[in-house]
Amino acid sequence: MSTRTDQGLSLHHITVRFGGLLALDDVSLRVSPGRVVGVIGPNGAGKTTLFNVICGFAAPQSGEITLDGKPFKPRPHHLNRHGIARTLQGVGQFNGMTVLENVLTGIRTGKPTEKAAYEALERTGVADQAAAYPAMLPYAKRKRVELARALVARPRILLLDEPAGGLDAEEIDWLAELIRNLDTTVLLVEHHMDLVMSVCDEILVLDFGKPIALGSPDEIRGNEKVAEAYLGTAA
Ligand SMILES: Nc1ncnc2c1ncn2[C@@H]1O[C@H](COP(=O)(O)OP(=O)(O)OP(=O)(O)O)[C@@H](O)[C@H]1O
C-alpha cells in the first residue's frame, strides 16, 4: 500500500549499461511533491540517461521506478496521462505549425483548449507570438514556447532537460523566477550551476554514473567529492 511519504516519483537502485559502460550505477532518488530537485554532474555523468529512464526512452537493467509508491513503467507517449510533462533539449518544435498549435500538442488527454494554450503562453511571456511560426522566433523565445508546451497540461511533475542551454544571463534569470514560482514538482537536469543552485531544494550529483552526493545547494557547494568531480570548475 502506498503511504504519504511515497508520494511523488522515486528511482530505486537504477542501473543502466551500454555494453561494457555503466551509464547509471545504482542510482536512487526521490522527487517529492512540491520539490525542485536538480541532477548535475560533469559531461558523461549519466544525467541524460537518467532523464531518459524516467521518460521511458532507456530501460534500466535493474532497479525500479515508482510513482506514488506504485511501480511505474514509463512510456514516452503515456507520460501525460500520469501528469508528467517534459521539455526537450533545444527547442524541438514543429515548424509547419504555429506557436499556438505547437503548444496544443502538449495536451494529450482530454480536449485541447486554446484557452489553456494561451494561458501557458502567457505564463511564459510569449502569448503575443501565438500566431507566429517557431522558425521566425529567436532561440530564447522558442525555448519559452517549449516551456509553454510542457506546462499546458498543468503537469504535477515537470521534467526539465537543460532548459538553460543556449540562453543568456537575463533569460536564465527569467527562467529561475519561473521555476521558483511553478506550483508543480520539478526535476531539473542542467549544466548551468547558478541556476541549479538558485532554484533547487535538493541536488543529486552524478559522476561516471555513480551518485556521489545528494543534498541541499549549500551541502553540495561544500562537498569535496563534488569539487573533485568537477576538477575545479564552479561547483
Ligand atoms: N545510447 C548510448 N549508447 C552507448 N553509450 C551511451 C549511450 N547514451 C549514453 N551513453 C554513454 O553513457 C554515459 C552517460 O551519458 P549521458 O549522456 O547520460 O551523460 P550526461 O551526464 O548527460 O552528459 P552531458 O553532460 O555531456 O550531456 C556516457 O559515457 C555516454 O557516452
The ligand as an SDF file (V2000), in Angstrom:
LIG
                    3D

 31 33  0  0  0  0  0  0  0  0999 V2000
   22.8850    5.1290  -26.4570 N   0  0  0  0  0  0  0  0  0  0  0  0
   24.1000    5.0480  -25.9150 C   0  0  0  0  0  0  0  0  0  0  0  0
   24.9640    4.0810  -26.2920 N   0  0  0  0  0  0  0  0  0  0  0  0
   26.1840    3.9700  -25.7420 C   0  0  0  0  0  0  0  0  0  0  0  0
   26.6500    4.7770  -24.7720 N   0  0  0  0  0  0  0  0  0  0  0  0
   25.8350    5.7670  -24.3690 C   0  0  0  0  0  0  0  0  0  0  0  0
   24.5320    5.9480  -24.9120 C   0  0  0  0  0  0  0  0  0  0  0  0
   23.9520    7.0230  -24.2780 N   0  0  0  0  0  0  0  0  0  0  0  0
   24.8620    7.4780  -23.4090 C   0  0  0  0  0  0  0  0  0  0  0  0
   25.9900    6.7290  -23.4510 N   0  0  0  0  0  0  0  0  0  0  0  0
   27.1820    6.8940  -22.6180 C   0  0  0  0  0  0  0  0  0  0  0  0
   26.7220    6.8600  -21.2770 O   0  0  0  0  0  0  0  0  0  0  0  0
   27.4430    7.7970  -20.4820 C   0  0  0  0  0  0  0  0  0  0  0  0
   26.4590    8.7760  -19.8290 C   0  0  0  0  0  0  0  0  0  0  0  0
   25.9600    9.6040  -20.8730 O   0  0  0  0  0  0  0  0  0  0  0  0
   24.8790   10.7390  -20.6220 P   0  0  0  0  0  0  0  0  0  0  0  0
   24.5670   11.3290  -21.9500 O   0  0  0  0  0  0  0  0  0  0  0  0
   23.7660   10.1980  -19.8210 O   0  0  0  0  0  0  0  0  0  0  0  0
   25.7120   11.7580  -19.7400 O   0  0  0  0  0  0  0  0  0  0  0  0
   25.3870   13.2980  -19.3980 P   0  0  0  0  0  0  0  0  0  0  0  0
   25.7030   13.4820  -17.9630 O   0  0  0  0  0  0  0  0  0  0  0  0
   24.0220   13.6340  -19.8390 O   0  0  0  0  0  0  0  0  0  0  0  0
   26.4730   14.0200  -20.2960 O   0  0  0  0  0  0  0  0  0  0  0  0
   26.4330   15.5140  -20.9400 P   0  0  0  0  0  0  0  0  0  0  0  0
   26.5360   16.4480  -19.7810 O   0  0  0  0  0  0  0  0  0  0  0  0
   27.6760   15.5310  -21.7740 O   0  0  0  0  0  0  0  0  0  0  0  0
   25.1500   15.6480  -21.7060 O   0  0  0  0  0  0  0  0  0  0  0  0
   28.4430    8.4740  -21.3980 C   0  0  0  0  0  0  0  0  0  0  0  0
   29.6900    7.8060  -21.2700 O   0  0  0  0  0  0  0  0  0  0  0  0
   27.8540    8.2560  -22.7780 C   0  0  0  0  0  0  0  0  0  0  0  0
   28.8600    8.2070  -23.7600 O   0  0  0  0  0  0  0  0  0  0  0  0
  1  2  1  0
  2  3  1  0
  2  7  2  0
  3  4  2  0
  4  5  1  0
  5  6  2  0
  6  7  1  0
  6 10  1  0
  7  8  1  0
  8  9  2  0
  9 10  1  0
 10 11  1  0
 11 12  1  0
 11 30  1  0
 12 13  1  0
 13 14  1  0
 13 28  1  0
 14 15  1  0
 15 16  1  0
 16 17  2  0
 16 18  1  0
 16 19  1  0
 19 20  1  0
 20 21  2  0
 20 22  1  0
 20 23  1  0
 23 24  1  0
 24 25  2  0
 24 26  1  0
 24 27  1  0
 28 29  1  0
 28 30  1  0
 30 31  1  0
M  END
$$$$
